Every structure is written in C-alpha cells, then in structure tokens.
Amino acid sequence: MANNFMQQARNAMNRITNMTNGGQNVSEQEKQAARNAIQSAYTSASPEEQEQLQQLEEQLNRHNQLQ
C-alpha cells in the first residue's frame, strides 16, 4: 500500500512550488501544512521514502529562505 502521508507531503510541496513559480507569496499556513505532512510521512516511510522526505524538507527550507 502506498504511503498516503508521502503523497500528501509531495502534494503540499508541489502547491508551494507552483505558487512560488507563479509569483504568489506562500502563506505561513501553507508552509506549516507542508511541514506537518512531511513529519507525518516519516512515521511510516521506508528508507528510500525518508531520503525523499529529506529532499522535500530541504526544498521547503529553500522556499523559506527566498521569502
């Protein structure tokens, strides 16, 4: 069974990336939702998924630094 939390984390980061690329400001609420989704995904993530989650966290941190 696919890790639903993993998909939610990916979706949250995609929303942030799309907003940023579209010139929109990303709200703190959106950022927090992404953080929460990433943290939730860690609970049932495989080692490979954990690596992907680390990349998503790094991506989120880069977005935070840009704004």
Secondary structure per residue as TSV (DSSP state, phi and psi in degrees):
chain	resnum	aa	ss	phi	psi
A	1	M	-	360.0	135.6
A	2	A	-	-69.0	148.9
A	3	N	-	-77.0	103.5
A	4	N	H	-61.4	-37.3
A	5	F	H	-64.4	-35.7
A	6	M	H	-62.4	-44.3
A	7	Q	H	-64.8	-38.7
A	8	Q	H	-63.6	-39.0
A	9	A	H	-64.2	-44.8
A	10	R	H	-61.4	-44.5
A	11	N	H	-61.9	-41.6
A	12	A	H	-62.5	-43.7
A	13	M	H	-68.2	-35.6
A	14	N	H	-62.5	-41.5
A	15	R	H	-60.7	-45.4
A	16	I	H	-63.5	-44.1
A	17	T	H	-62.4	-44.3
A	18	N	H	-63.8	-40.0
A	19	M	H	-65.0	-44.7
A	20	T	H	-63.4	-46.1
A	21	N	H	-65.5	-26.3
A	22	G	T	-86.4	3.1
A	23	G	T	82.2	10.8
A	24	Q	-	-90.9	151.2
A	25	N	-	-79.5	142.0
A	26	V	-	-96.4	126.0
A	27	S	-	-73.2	158.4
A	28	E	H	-60.5	-33.4
A	29	Q	H	-63.4	-42.0
A	30	E	H	-64.2	-43.1
A	31	K	H	-63.3	-43.1
A	32	Q	H	-65.8	-37.5
A	33	A	H	-62.0	-41.0
A	34	A	H	-65.3	-44.3
A	35	R	H	-58.7	-45.5
A	36	N	H	-63.6	-41.8
A	37	A	H	-64.0	-41.3
A	38	I	H	-64.0	-46.5
A	39	Q	H	-63.8	-39.0
A	40	S	H	-65.0	-36.9
A	41	A	H	-66.7	-30.3
A	42	Y	H	-59.1	-30.3
A	43	T	T	-62.4	-31.6
A	44	S	T	-125.6	22.4
A	45	A	-	-85.4	142.3
A	46	S	-	-74.4	168.2
A	47	P	H	-56.7	-37.6
A	48	E	H	-66.9	-41.6
A	49	E	H	-66.7	-35.0
A	50	Q	H	-61.8	-38.2
A	51	E	H	-63.0	-42.8
A	52	Q	H	-64.0	-39.3
A	53	L	H	-64.9	-37.6
A	54	Q	H	-62.0	-39.5
A	55	Q	H	-65.2	-39.8
A	56	L	H	-64.1	-39.8
A	57	E	H	-63.0	-42.1
A	58	E	H	-63.2	-40.6
A	59	Q	H	-62.9	-42.7
A	60	L	H	-63.5	-41.2
A	61	N	H	-62.8	-38.5
A	62	R	H	-64.3	-40.7
A	63	H	H	-62.6	-39.4
A	64	N	H	-64.5	-36.0
A	65	Q	H	-72.5	-27.1
A	66	L	H	-74.3	-25.2
A	67	Q	-	-107.2	360.0
